[in-house]
């Protein structure tokens, strides 16, 4: 029996978390300087501009007039440079010679503008960064097509993504959806685009462009959440291939009815592998190697070549496990599997050919 019950406290906690977490799209960030280093650099630049202004004023001090005593010394030069760069300008020290006024126009004024830019540089940088991020986001939405959406970036989601990356999937073609902002930050650090939010909501999946996705992997921590995500994803995208994971085998039929093309029962699958390893550790090692793409032997699906049409299953170069004919999956020893047809697809075991460096499998356990 499938339980879709959410206690009152859980619902309140979930609602509070959703209010705290902004559902947004975050693209992988470039490496930037540490804040303390940026602040130190700005202070040194501002100090340099101030010292340069003081030097310019002091060298031309005869062209300035102090209303207090008429002459301008070094302290007066520092004072004039400070109030001028900060645009305060009390008017007690003024340039009265033509050369001093010309220097103010050509040198002091540009230095004043530069000083203000350095002081308000943080604000300008924030505005520039927001504009840049908005431009990157718009370009990302425009170019994203036939991508893969991974809902849940825990152990199961990371392992599934590791397999896809080993077969040549580019990180730019992956979007991670997870309710935890820390998980999404981790995904961004690894080069993936992330969406923070509850994937049972259609607006969150739309931010992940799920309606344009080719594949959707659902690896949530709860079975009831997996069902709701599957229903929502299938409603938004009728043609995508949806693969979902559940903990309990009794919930698998409900996921298939919800629109999942394939359902993996994580608890029973791990249990079967444990049982096989107990009976034969070597057989368990071989099975683990088969499901780990990019090393040793790989289990893949490929079309029938023209040279193989009309031949029997055992006459192919690769070791055929099953034959996919239309919507029927025929075992290798099924008499209807041979001869092979041009429209068939073969599930075969081949020698692995690594295409990409897999992503490290780290993160919260599920």
C-alpha positions in Angstrom: 0.0 0.0 0.0 1.3 3.4 -1.0 1.3 6.0 1.7 0.9 9.7 0.6 0.4 11.2 4.0 2.2 14.3 5.3 1.8 15.1 8.9 1.0 18.6 10.0 4.4 19.3 11.5 6.1 18.1 8.3 3.9 20.3 6.2 4.6 23.3 8.3 8.3 22.7 8.2 8.2 22.1 4.5 6.3 25.4 4.0 8.7 27.3 6.1 11.6 25.9 4.2 10.1 26.9 0.9 9.6 30.5 2.1 13.3 30.6 3.1 14.6 29.1 -0.1 14.1 31.2 -3.2 13.2 29.1 -6.2 15.7 30.3 -8.8 18.0 29.2 -11.5 21.7 29.3 -10.7 24.3 28.9 -13.4 27.9 27.7 -12.7 29.9 30.6 -11.3 33.4 31.7 -12.4 36.1 31.8 -9.8 36.3 35.3 -8.2 38.6 36.9 -5.7 37.9 36.7 -2.0 35.9 39.6 -0.6 38.7 40.7 1.8 41.2 40.8 -1.1 38.8 42.9 -3.2 38.3 45.4 -0.3 42.0 45.6 0.3 42.7 46.2 -3.4 40.1 49.0 -3.5 41.5 50.7 -0.4 45.0 50.6 -1.8 43.8 52.1 -5.1 41.9 54.9 -3.2 45.0 55.6 -1.1 47.1 55.8 -4.2 44.7 58.3 -5.9 44.7 60.4 -2.7 48.5 60.5 -2.4 48.8 61.4 -6.1 46.4 64.3 -5.7 48.2 65.5 -2.6 51.5 65.5 -4.5 50.0 67.4 -7.5 48.5 70.1 -5.1 51.7 70.4 -3.1 54.0 70.8 -6.1 51.7 73.6 -7.3 51.0 75.1 -3.9 51.9 78.6 -4.9 48.9 78.6 -7.2 46.4 78.0 -4.3 45.1 80.5 -1.8 44.1 79.7 1.8 41.5 82.2 3.2 42.9 81.6 6.7 46.6 82.7 6.2 47.0 83.0 2.5 49.7 80.3 2.1 49.3 76.5 1.5 51.6 74.0 3.2 51.7 70.2 3.1 48.9 69.8 5.6 46.8 72.2 3.6 47.5 70.1 0.5 46.3 66.9 2.2 43.2 68.7 3.5 42.4 70.2 0.0 42.9 66.8 -1.7 40.7 65.0 0.8 37.8 67.4 0.6 38.1 67.7 -3.1 38.1 64.0 -3.9 35.2 63.5 -1.5 33.3 66.3 -3.4 32.8 68.1 -0.1 34.6 71.4 -1.1 34.3 73.9 1.7 35.9 76.7 -0.4 38.4 77.8 2.2 41.3 76.8 -0.1 40.9 77.6 -3.8 43.1 77.6 -6.9 43.7 81.2 -8.0 46.4 80.9 -10.7 45.7 79.8 -14.2 48.1 76.8 -13.9 46.4 75.6 -10.8 43.0 75.9 -12.3 44.2 74.1 -15.5 45.6 71.3 -13.3 42.3 71.0 -11.5 40.5 70.6 -14.8 42.9 68.2 -16.4 44.1 66.2 -13.5 42.2 66.7 -10.2 38.7 66.3 -11.8 39.5 62.9 -13.4 41.1 61.8 -10.2 38.0 62.8 -8.3 35.8 60.7 -10.7 38.2 57.8 -10.4 38.1 58.1 -6.6 34.3 58.0 -6.6 34.3 55.0 -8.9 36.6 53.1 -6.5 34.4 54.0 -3.5 31.2 53.0 -5.2 32.8 50.1 -7.1 31.1 47.5 -5.0 27.7 48.8 -6.0 28.7 49.1 -9.6 30.1 45.6 -9.5 26.9 44.2 -8.1 24.8 45.9 -10.8 27.2 44.7 -13.5 27.2 41.1 -12.1 23.4 41.1 -12.1 23.2 42.3 -15.7 25.8 39.7 -16.7 23.9 36.9 -14.9 20.7 38.0 -16.5 22.3 37.9 -19.9 23.8 34.5 -19.2 20.5 33.2 -18.0 18.6 34.4 -21.1 21.2 32.9 -23.4 21.1 29.6 -21.4 17.3 29.4 -21.8 17.5 30.2 -25.5 20.1 27.6 -26.3 19.0 24.8 -24.0 17.4 21.9 -25.9 17.2 18.1 -25.5 18.9 18.3 -22.1 18.7 16.1 -19.0 17.0 17.1 -15.8 18.0 15.4 -12.6 15.6 15.8 -9.6 17.5 15.1 -6.4 21.3 15.5 -6.2 22.0 12.9 -3.5 23.8 9.6 -3.9 21.3 8.2 -6.4 21.2 11.3 -8.5 24.9 11.8 -8.6 25.5 8.1 -9.5 23.0 8.3 -12.3 24.7 11.4 -13.6 28.1 9.9 -13.3 27.0 7.1 -15.7 25.6 9.6 -18.2 28.8 11.7 -18.1 30.8 8.6 -18.8 28.9 8.1 -22.0 29.7 11.6 -23.3 27.0 13.8 -21.8 28.2 17.4 -21.4 27.7 19.2 -18.2 26.1 22.1 -20.1 23.3 19.8 -21.0 22.4 18.9 -17.3 20.0 20.8 -15.0 19.9 19.8 -11.3 16.7 20.4 -9.3 16.9 20.2 -5.5 15.1 21.9 -2.6 18.4 22.5 -0.8 20.4 25.6 -1.7 23.6 24.1 -0.3 23.1 21.1 -2.7 22.6 23.4 -5.6 25.7 25.4 -4.6 27.7 22.1 -4.7 26.2 21.3 -8.1 27.2 24.8 -9.4 30.8 24.3 -8.1 31.0 21.1 -10.1 29.9 22.9 -13.3 26.1 22.1 -13.4 23.2 24.5 -13.7 20.9 24.2 -10.7 17.3 25.1 -9.8 16.4 25.6 -6.1 12.9 24.5 -5.2 10.3 21.8 -4.8 10.1 19.7 -8.0 6.5 18.8 -7.3 5.6 22.3 -8.3 5.3 22.9 -12.0 6.8 26.4 -11.8 10.0 24.9 -10.5 10.2 22.3 -13.2 9.5 25.0 -15.8 12.5 27.0 -14.5 14.5 23.8 -15.3 13.0 23.9 -18.9 11.7 20.4 -18.3 9.2 20.9 -21.2 12.2 20.9 -23.5 14.1 18.1 -21.8 14.9 14.8 -23.4 15.5 12.8 -20.3 14.3 13.2 -16.7 15.9 11.4 -13.8 13.9 11.4 -10.5 16.0 10.4 -7.5 14.2 12.0 -4.6 14.5 10.8 -1.0 10.8 10.0 -0.6 8.6 7.7 -2.7 5.5 9.9 -2.4 7.6 12.9 -3.7 8.8 10.8 -6.6 5.2 10.0 -7.6 4.2 13.7 -7.5 7.3 14.8 -9.4 6.6 12.1 -12.1 3.0 13.2 -12.5 4.0 16.9 -12.8 6.9 16.2 -15.2 4.8 13.9 -17.4 2.1 16.6 -17.6 4.7 19.2 -18.7 6.5 16.9 -21.2 4.7 14.0 -22.9 7.7 12.9 -24.9 10.6 12.9 -22.4 12.0 9.6 -21.1 11.4 9.5 -17.4 13.3 7.2 -15.1 12.5 7.2 -11.4 13.9 5.5 -8.3 11.8 4.3 -5.3 12.8 2.7 -2.0 9.9 0.3 -1.7 9.1 -2.2 -4.5 5.4 -2.0 -3.8 5.4 1.6 -5.0 6.9 0.9 -8.4 3.6 0.2 -10.1 2.2 3.5 -9.0 5.2 5.3 -10.5 4.7 3.6 -13.8 1.0 4.6 -13.8 2.1 8.1 -13.1 4.1 8.2 -16.3 7.6 6.8 -15.6 9.1 4.8 -18.4 11.4 2.9 -16.1 11.4 2.4 -12.3 14.3 1.3 -10.3 13.8 0.0 -6.8 16.9 1.0 -4.9 16.4 -1.1 -1.8 15.6 -4.4 -3.6 18.3 -3.8 -6.3 21.0 -3.3 -3.6 19.6 -6.4 -1.8 19.8 -8.6 -4.9 23.4 -7.4 -5.5 24.3 -8.2 -1.9 22.7 -11.7 -2.3 24.6 -12.4 -5.5 27.9 -11.2 -3.9 27.3 -13.6 -1.0 26.8 -16.5 -3.4 29.6 -15.4 -5.7 31.8 -12.4 -4.9 33.2 -12.5 -8.5 29.7 -12.5 -10.0 28.8 -9.5 -7.9 32.0 -7.7 -9.0 31.0 -8.4 -12.7 27.5 -7.1 -12.2 28.8 -3.9 -10.5 31.2 -3.4 -13.4 28.4 -3.8 -15.9 26.4 -1.0 -14.4 29.4 1.3 -14.0 29.9 2.9 -17.4 33.4 3.7 -18.6 35.4 0.9 -17.0 35.8 -2.8 -17.8 32.6 -4.0 -19.5 29.6 -1.9 -20.4 26.0 -2.8 -20.9 24.7 -0.6 -23.7 21.8 -0.4 -26.2 22.6 0.1 -29.9 20.8 -0.3 -33.3 21.2 -3.3 -35.5 23.8 -2.7 -38.3 23.0 -3.5 -41.9 25.5 -6.3 -41.9 23.7 -8.0 -38.9 20.2 -8.0 -40.6 19.0 -11.5 -41.1 21.5 -13.1 -38.8 20.9 -14.9 -35.6 21.5 -13.4 -32.1 24.6 -15.5 -31.6 26.1 -14.5 -34.9 26.8 -10.9 -33.9 30.2 -9.7 -32.9 29.0 -8.4 -29.5 27.5 -10.4 -26.8 23.7 -9.9 -27.1 21.7 -10.0 -23.9 18.3 -8.9 -25.3 16.6 -7.7 -28.4 14.2 -4.8 -28.4 11.6 -5.1 -31.2 9.1 -2.4 -31.1 7.8 -2.4 -27.5 8.7 -6.0 -26.9 11.9 -7.0 -25.1 13.0 -10.5 -26.3 15.6 -12.5 -24.4 18.7 -13.7 -26.3 17.4 -17.3 -26.2 13.9 -16.4 -27.4 13.2 -18.2 -30.7 11.5 -15.0 -32.0 14.6 -12.9 -31.5 16.3 -14.4 -34.6 16.7 -13.4 -37.3 17.5 -9.8 -36.5 15.6 -7.0 -38.2 16.8 -3.6 -39.3 14.4 -1.8 -36.8 15.6 -3.9 -33.9 17.8 -2.5 -31.1 20.2 -4.7 -29.2 21.2 -4.8 -25.6 24.8 -5.9 -25.7 27.9 -6.2 -23.5 30.9 -4.5 -24.9 34.4 -3.4 -23.8 34.2 0.0 -22.1 35.5 3.0 -24.0 35.8 6.0 -21.5 34.7 9.3 -23.1 34.7 11.7 -20.2 35.9 12.1 -16.6 33.1 11.1 -14.4 31.8 13.5 -11.7 33.0 12.6 -8.1 30.3 10.8 -6.2 30.1 12.9 -3.1 27.3 14.4 -1.2 24.5 13.6 1.2 23.6 9.9 1.4 20.1 8.8 0.7 
